[in-house]
């Protein structure tokens, strides 16, 4: 057997910023870290969101490590991923770099073609990464490891897919390696993400979920959910959990069991979920009141469009507008905030369908004060059903890993949404943000004057949306000025304190 690469048995993880001020511990890395820790490896986690001089720190930590692992999704995270990977390769061209997460899972060949990537892990990475690290340590061939990809003699080799394990059979995530103090300093709130189920039985045209998990929903039992979340929030003093399940409400009896268990356990944390509107509409007022007593304070639902035509094109035939109105009414009656997502510029959407969507949003927010909408511009992500039809819509997907960094709703120029049309839609989205309050995860640091000014410009913003008039957007200009003023007056994060905060797990 050849000598191991490193005697320290250290694995370094880098998590690139997702361009958000609401960052928290990276769930994917916490998941794959646990088997490594149990096998005796030392874990170092570097998150660029909270780590000053993250590039310098990565280059320091990898010097005595077995490998560097990076978890990412499609979009701007790729830019820092490539930056760090290339910097490490400049230091040592032979040092192993492993990419995992949604993007490598959905585009394994193209990701592996990047000159700064040596290995990829596809799908559930807990077992695959452990086996790969062990092979790296002994310099043995990884051909028999399921669910990975690697290069040999200039050729790309993808091993057979690793069968998905039920979520209940997966090890608990290593939350103890996360620096929640640093995340709280950046966000203003102490919170974390938690997964209680995988997959979704529906197949919306824009969704990538089926590309990684298929459509076989599986979930933790109510007992395990209650035990883990109560312990997690008390151990790390978390005030909120974002339950990132794609569709939490698939099993109503399970949802009721979780709520009853949390009430019995005397849980004190708030939690939010995602669910399709048709599932939420099945909940009775009594169900929602029980969930509220258990701490549920927000249900995020993918409405996606106010146009029946577009919903049909999205494969959302399971949803209707009566359900959306019923969901909003019942949630608010139980003091649970209904949050709805909208996707603009889906293929087939014209001026008529967009106006239908805006009118629908305005109607919901006026009839149900407290309901909120979040908007995106359509992006054909790899792994989604519609991605297979990109050429038909005149979309040319990026041809390299690096090019995907700009493939993100904020920047995407679609063949049918360019120039003034694109600018007009962006201004319209700005007015939708101004017209009705939205509650982000981060703490609200607005002063009373800022609140009054923003409240006063919400009325002309609603008038503009009602009349579809967006020329001379003075309210948007004023709102941006207020946000800049808030950002400049916000206390800076103490970089020295962050730099001295331990980010390593105990062996």
N, C-alpha and C positions, 0 to 999 in steps of 0.2 A: 504493500500500500504506500502511495506517495505521501510526502509530508503535508500536513494541513496548511492552508493558506495563512491562517492566523491562529496563534495560540490563545488569544483573548476570548474567542467564541462570542464576539460582539457582532450584532447586526444593526446597521444604521437605517432608519426610515426617514425619508423626507416627504413632507406634505406640502405641495405648492398652494399658494393662496388662491382662493376662489373669488377674489376681488369683493369681499364682503366685510362689513364692519360687525357682522353678527356671527363671527367664527366661534366654533367650539371644537372639542376633540374629534379627530377624524375616525369615524366609526370603522371603516374598512381596515385601517392599520391596527386599531384596538382588537379587531377580530383575529387577524392573522398573527398577532404578537403572542397570544396566549399559548398556543402549542410550542412556540419557540422558547418561551420562558419556562414551560414545564420540562422541556428537553435540556435545560441548563444554559440557554443562551442569554446574554446580556443585551437589552434593548435600549437603543438611544433614538428618541423621537425628536425631530427638528421640524417645526411647523413655521413656515415663513411668515405667517400672519402675526405671530407673537415673538419671533426670534430675530433680534437685531443682528445684522451681519450674518444672515443665515448661510450665505455662500461660504464665507470664511469658516463658519462652524462645521459645515458638512465636510469641507476639505481637511479640517483638523480631526474630526471623528473617524473618517474612513481609513486613516493611516494604519490602524491596528484592527480593522474590522474584516469580517468574512465577505461582506457584500453590502451594497446599497439598494434598498427597496423604495420605490416611489408608487404611490396610489393616486390615480387621476381619473377624471371624467372628461368628456369631449368639451373643448372650449379653452378659455384663457389659462387654465392650469397647465396646459402643454408648454406655454412659453417658459415658465420657470423650470419645468421638468427638463426641457432641452438645455437650458442654461446650466443647470446643476450637473446634468449628465455629461455634458461636454467639458465642463471644468474638471470633473473627476477624471475623465479620459485624458485630458491634457497632463494631469499629474501622473496617471498610470494607465496606459492604454489597455492593460490586461485586467484591470480591476472589474469584477462582475457587477453589472447594473441590471436590476430586475424591475420591470414595470408590471403593475397589476391594476385592477379596477375595471370600470365599465368600458373605457375606450380600448384598452388592449384586448378585452374580452370580445368586443364587437368587431374590431378590425385587427386581428392578430397578425396577419401577414404584413400589412403595411406598417404597423407599429414596429415589428421586428426588423424591417428593412432599414430603419434609422441607424446611422453609423454609431450612435452613442448608446444603443440598446443591445444587451447580450441575451437576455431572457425575458419572456413574458409568462404571466400566470393568468389563466382564463377561468372565469366563473368563481365558484367558491374556492378561496385560496388557502384556507387553513391547513389542510393536509398537504396540498401540492407544494406550498412554499417551504414547509418544514422539511419535506423530503429533498427539495432542491437545495436548500441550504446545507443539509447534511452531505449531499453529493459534492457540493462546492468545497466543503471543508476537507473532504478526502480526495478531491480531484477525480472522482469516478464519473463514468458516463451516465447522463440523466435520461437515456432513451426510454426507460421503463416507467418513468414518472408520468402519470396521467394528468392532463390538463395544463401542460406547459408548452412553450415554444422556445427554440434556441437555434443557433447558427453552427454549421460545421462545414468547413472547407468552402465557404461562400454560399452554401445552400441553407434555406430555411426549413427547419424540421418542426412540425406540429405533432405532438403526441395525441393519442385518442382522448376524447373528452372524459373528464372525471364525472361519474354519476353524482347528481345532486343529493345531498343528505337532507333529511328533515331538519328543520331549524332546532327542534328539541334535542337532536343528537349532537349539535355543535357545542363547543366549549364556551363558557362565559367570556365576554370581552374584557380585555385588560385595561379597565378604566383607570387603574392606579398609575399608569404611566403618563396620564394626561395632567397637564398643569392648569387646573381649573382656576387658580388664582390669577394667572396671566390672562386667560380668556375673559375672566370677569373684568379685569382692568380695561380691556379693549372694548368690551361690549356693554358693560354696565349692569349685566345680569349674569347670574350663575346658573347655567343650564347645560343640558347634554342631549344627544340623540340616542334613541333606543329602538331596536327592531323586535317586533313580536310576531310578525308573519312575513312570508315571502310570496311574491307573484300576485297575479290578479286574474280572475276568470274571464275578463273582457279583453278585447284586442283592438283598442283604439288605434287609428291609422298612424298617429304621430308618436306613439309610445314605444320605447325601447325595451320595456320590461320582458316581453316574450323572447327577445333576442338573447337574454342571459338566463332567465329562470323558466322559460316556457310559460304555460298558463295554469300550472298545477299549484294551487294555493295550499300552503301548509303553515301551521302556526303553533306557537307555544300555548300550553294550557293556561287557564286563568290562574291556577295556583302558582305556576312558575312566574308568570307576569307579575303577580302581586309581590311574591317573595323578592324577586330581583329588583324591581323598581323601588320598593320601599327601602330596601337595604342600600341601593345605589344613591338615592336622594339623601338619605340620612348620613351615610358615610362621607359623602363629599359636599354636604350642605347645599344641595341643588334646589333651586326654587321652581324649576320647570324642566319637563322632559318633552322633546319633540319626538313622537312616535312616528317613525319614517316609513311605516308599512304603506305599500301602494294602495291597499284597500282594506282598512281595518275592520269594516263592518260586514265582511262576507258571512260570518257566523254570528248571528244575533245572540244566541244563547251564550256563546263565549264572551261577547261584549258585556252582557248582563252579569255573567259570573265574575269578570274582572272588576266591574263597578262594585258589586256586592263585597268582594274580597278586600278592595281598597278601603271601603267604608268600615268594615270590621277591623282592619289593621290600623285605623286612625291615621291614614296617610295625610300629609299636609302639602304636598306638591301639586302644582298645576301641570296639566298635560294637554297636548294638541295632537290631533290625528288627521289623516287623509282618508277619504272614502268617496266612492261614487255617489252621486245625488240620489240615484234610485235606491241605494242601500240605506242612506240616511232617512229617506222618506218613509221607510218601513217602521222606523222607531215611533213608538207611541209617546205621548207627552210624559207618561210615567217613566218610560225608559230614559228619556232625556233628563228628567229631573234626578233620577238615580245616578246617571253618569255625571251630572253636575255636582252632586253631593260627593262623588268620588274624586272630584278635582278637574274633570274635563272642562276646558274653558274655550276651546276653539275646534271647529271642524272645517277642514279645508276640502273643497270639492271642485272637481274639474267640470265646470259648466261649458267652457271653451268657446261657445258662440251663442248669439241670440238669433241665429238664422236657422230655420228648420232644414234648409238646403245644405248648409255647411255641416250641420250635425250628421246628416245622412252620409255625406262624403267622408266624415271622420269615423264612420262605423259606430256612431253613438246612438243607435236605434233603440237602445235600452233605456234612454233618458227622455223625458218630456218636460215641458215648461211648468205644467201643474205641479210636478214633483219638486222642481226648483223653488217655486213660491211656497209650497207646503213645508219644505225643508227650512227655508229662511224663517217662516213664521214660528214653527215649532222650536227651532233652536233658540230664537230670541226669547220666546215665552219661558224657556228653561234657563235663561241667562247664559247661554252658550253662544259665542260669536260665530256666525256663519261667514266663512271666507270663500270666495269663488274665484277661480282662475279663468282667464280669457286668452285665447290665441287669435291674434289678428293675422290677416293675409294668408290664411290657409288656401291652397290651390282651389280656385273656383269662387273665392270671395271677391265680389265687386263692390262698387259704391253702395248699391242697394242692400246687400247683406251686411256691410259694415254699419250702415245706419240702423239696420234692425238690431244689431248687437248693442250699439251705443244707447239706443232708445230703451232696450231691455234693461241694461245696466242702470240707467237713470231711474227707470220705473221701480226696480227692486230697491235701490238705495232710498228712494223717497217713501215707498210704502213700508219699508222695514229699516228704519234708522238703526244703525249698528251693524248692518251687513256691510261687507267690504269686498272689493274686487282688486285683483292683481292681474296685470296684463303682460303679454309677451308677443313678440313677432314670431311667426312660424319659422322653425328651423328643422330641416329634414335630417334628423340625427341618424347615424348608422344603427342598424338593428331594428328600426321601426318599419312597419309594413310599407309606408309610403316612400321610404328611402330607395326601395327597389325600382321605383318609377321616376327617379330623378331626371333621367334623360328626357322622358316624355314632357316634363315641365320646364325643360331648358336649364336645369341645374347641373352644374359640373362639380362634383364633390372634390375636395382637396386631394392631391396626389401624393402627399407626404405627411408624416407625423407633424412636422413643424407648421405646415399650412393650416392645420385644424385649429390652431390657436385663435385665429380670427373668425372661425366659423361659429358664431355666437349671436343670439338675437339682437344684442345691442349694436352689432356692427353689420349684420348680414344684409346684403343688397340682393333682393330676389329679382328674377327676370321680369316679374309683373309688378315690382315695387321698387322703383328707382327714382333718383333725383327729387323733384318737388313732391311726388306722391309719397315717397319715403319720409321726407322731412315733415310733410303735413301729418302723417300718421304719428310720427314721434311727438309733434306738438300736441296732437289730440290726446295722446297717452299722458303727456304732462298735465293737461287740463283735467283728465280723469283722476290723477293723483291729488290735484288741488281741490277738486269739487267736493270730495267726501273723505272723511278721515280714514286713514289706514293705520293699523297698530303694528309696528314692527316688533321683532324680538328685543332689539337693543333698548336700553332705558331711554325714556323721553327726557331729553335735556333742554327742551325749549323753555325760554323764559316767558313771563306773562305778556310782554309786548309782542314777541314773535307769535305767540298763540293768537293774540287779537288780530294782528295783521293777516295771518294766514286764514283766519276765520272770515275776515272781511273780503278777501279776494276769492273765497269759495263761491260766493253768490254770482259774480260776473262769470266765473268759470262754468257754472251750471248753465247760465244763459247761452254762452258760446256753444256748449255741447248740445243744448236743445236746438239751436239754430244752425249748427254745423258751420260756424264762422271762427276761423283761427288766424286771421291776418293781424299783424301788429300785436303779438302776444305779450303785452306789458305785464300781465299777471305772472306769466312764467318767468319773465326777467326778474320781477320783484321777488318771487319765491326763491329763485336761484341765489339772489343776493343775500336773502335771509339765511339760506343754508350755508353759504360761504362764511357769513358772519358767525354762525353757530360753530362751524368747524374751527375757525381761528380762535374762538374763545374757549374751546374745550381744552381742559388740562391735558398736556402731552403725556403719553405713556412714558414712564421712567425706564429708559433703555438699560441703565445700569442694573436696576432691580431685575428686569427681565433676563438680562444676560447671566445673572447669578442664580437664577431660579433653576433647580435641578429638573432635568427632563428625562432622566434615565430611570428605568425600573430596577428595583432590587432583585438581585439574582436569587 
